[in-house]
Amino acid sequence: MLGNVREWCWDLYNPGYYASSPASDPTGPGTGYLYRILRGGGWGDSVPYLRCAYRWSDWPDDTDLYHGFRLARRAGP
């Protein structure tokens, strides 16, 4: 799944957040930040960036050939 486009995430970006975040399933800072998280790497990125743990940040309304998103649906009850 990696290597196509960087994926937009719902999390806001705070460069120091992970130093004090929960170890399991951190949700990102609550409010007060302008940038959103992008995960992984895109087709034009070099190999070190093609991993899901790699984080980028950008304005939420930015468009780029390397930015995309994945639609996900939760199964009903």
C-alpha positions in Angstrom: 0.0 0.0 0.0 3.0 2.3 0.4 4.6 4.3 -2.4 1.6 5.5 -4.3 0.8 8.8 -2.5 1.3 10.3 0.9 -1.9 9.8 2.8 -3.7 12.6 4.6 -4.6 11.8 8.2 -7.1 13.4 10.5 -4.4 14.3 13.1 -3.2 17.8 13.6 0.6 18.3 13.4 2.6 19.2 16.5 6.4 18.5 16.1 6.8 17.7 19.8 3.7 15.7 20.3 5.1 12.2 20.1 7.7 12.9 22.9 4.8 12.9 25.4 2.0 11.0 23.6 0.5 7.7 24.7 2.6 4.7 23.4 -0.5 3.0 21.9 -2.8 4.7 19.4 -1.9 8.4 19.8 -4.6 10.6 18.4 -2.6 13.8 17.9 -2.9 17.1 19.6 -6.5 18.4 20.2 -6.6 21.9 18.8 -4.5 24.9 18.1 -2.4 23.7 15.2 -2.8 24.5 11.6 -1.0 21.6 9.8 -2.3 18.1 9.2 -0.4 14.9 9.1 0.6 13.0 5.9 1.9 9.5 6.3 4.1 7.4 4.1 5.7 8.3 0.9 4.6 9.1 -2.7 5.7 7.8 -6.0 8.3 10.6 -6.4 9.9 10.1 -2.9 13.1 8.2 -2.3 13.2 4.8 -0.5 13.8 6.1 3.1 10.4 7.9 3.0 8.4 4.9 1.8 7.3 3.6 5.2 4.1 4.2 7.1 5.9 5.6 10.2 7.3 8.5 8.2 5.3 11.7 8.9 5.0 14.8 6.8 2.9 17.9 7.5 1.2 20.4 5.3 -1.7 22.8 5.1 -5.0 20.9 5.0 -6.1 22.7 1.7 -2.8 22.0 -0.1 -3.0 19.9 -3.3 0.0 18.1 -4.7 0.7 15.1 -7.0 2.1 13.3 -3.9 -0.9 13.8 -1.6 -3.9 11.6 -1.5 -6.2 9.8 0.9 -7.7 6.4 1.5 -11.4 5.9 2.0 -12.2 3.4 4.7 -15.5 2.0 5.8 -16.3 0.3 9.1 -18.4 -2.8 8.8 -21.9 -2.5 10.3 -23.0 -4.4 13.4 
